[in-house]
Amino acid sequence: MKELAEFLAWYDQQRSRPGSTVATLPNPKFCDSSGEELISFSTNNYLAISTSQRMKAAAIEGIERYGVGNCESRLLSGNLEIYADLERRLARSKRQAAAMLFPTGYLANVGTLSSLPRVALLARPVGFTPSSCSSYAYFSDAFNHISIKEGIRASGAARASYRHLDLNHLNTLLSRSTATNKIIVTDGVFSQDGDIAPIPDLLQLAERHDAYLYVDDAHGTGVLGSRGGGILEHFGVASDRIVCMGTLSKAYGSIGGFVTAETHIIEALRLTCPAYGFTSTLPPDQVFAVNAALDIVEDEPERRERLWENQRYLLSKMQELPYRVISCATPIVPLLIGNEARADQLATALRVRALHVDSIRFPAVPLGAARLRIQLNAKHTRRQIDHLVGALCEISQLQECCPLV
Ligand code: PMP
C-alpha cells in the first residue's frame, strides 16, 4: 500500500494549490451555494424529456405494476417479457435484427467488448472446435470513450489505437495485423469533441479487411437521423458487420444501455457476457419510461428540430467570440481552452452568472486540452442562449490566469 499512501498525501497537497492541474470533484449541478437556480448547458438530456409528464407517468405506471426493482438477472428469474419487448423496439430503431439490454451504457460497452473475443472460447468445453487457429484484435479510435477502452483491455485481445478519425492510419494498422478476427471500434459522436465518425468509410474499411465495426451511438441515439434513430440512420447504413451500442441515459432521459446486432451475435452474447447475465436488470419502471421516450421521439419531432435550431443559433453567435469551437457537427459544442486551471476559472465565472457549463479536463481529455463543453437541449430558449453568449464574451476578457488559446 506504500504507493497509494504516498499518492494520497501528494494529492491532498496538490489539490489545495492555486492553479493546480489535479482534478477535484465538481460542484452540485443545478443550484449554486445560495440555492439559486443555474441554467444547465451540460446535460445529456438532449430532448429535455426526463422531466416530461409522459415519461413520469410511464415510470409511475411501471412502479405500480412491478415495484421499484426486479431483483434478479435475465438468465435467472428476472427475464420479464417487458425487457424482450423493449429490445425488439430498440433493434427496430437501429434497423438491426436483435438487441440486448444492460443496466448502463458503460456496462454495455465494457460487457460486450470484453466478451466478444471470448464467445467462441467459452463454447469449447461444450464441444465447439474451430477449424483453424484463431486470434482477435481491436482497432480503436484514440478518442473513444473510456468504457470502450476498459472493455477492450479486459478482453485480453490484441489492441491498436488509431489516430483520431485517421482512416489511413487505421488502414495501415489493419493491413499489418495478422489477427483472424478484426474489430474496428469507434464512437459515433465523440463525447468530448462533438465530432462524428465517418461510418460509411469505416464500414468500407471493415469490408475490405473482413472486420466487424462496433459503433458507440451514445450521443447519436434520439438526436441524429431524420427520425432520431441515431448515427446509422443519419448515414443510411446497414450491415451485419455492424454492432451498435446505445444508451438510454442521454436523449432517452432514463438510464440503461443496449447493443444491437445480427441475431446470432446477440444470442451468443446473452449466454457468454457476464455483464448481461450475472447482474440485475434495469428497474421495470425505467423500461416503461424508455418506451415513453421512444414514443416521444416518434411523435414529437419538434423536440429534435428545436434542439438543432438551438445548436445552429449558438454556433452563429459564437462566430463573434474569441473562442476556438472544436466542432460544429452536433449539439455538443466544446470550446478549447487548453490550460486546466483556466478552464476551471471560466466555468466558475459562468457559474457566478447563473450558468452551468462543465470544464472537461485530464484524464477525460489529454493534458493541456481542457475545454468548456457546452451541450444544447430542446428546452433552451433564445434568451438563455443569448445569456450564455453574453457571459462567454464578458469572461473572455478575464485576465487572472492564462489567455485563451
Ligand atoms: N459511451 C459514451 C460515448 C458516453 O459518452 C457515455 C456516457 N458519458 C457512455 C458510453 C456511458 O453511458 P452511460 O452513462 O449510459 O453509462
Residues whose N, C-alpha, C, O or C-beta is under 5 A from the ligand:
A	BS01	PMP	T104 G105 Y106 H145 S147 D187 V189 S191 D216 A218 T247 S249 G256
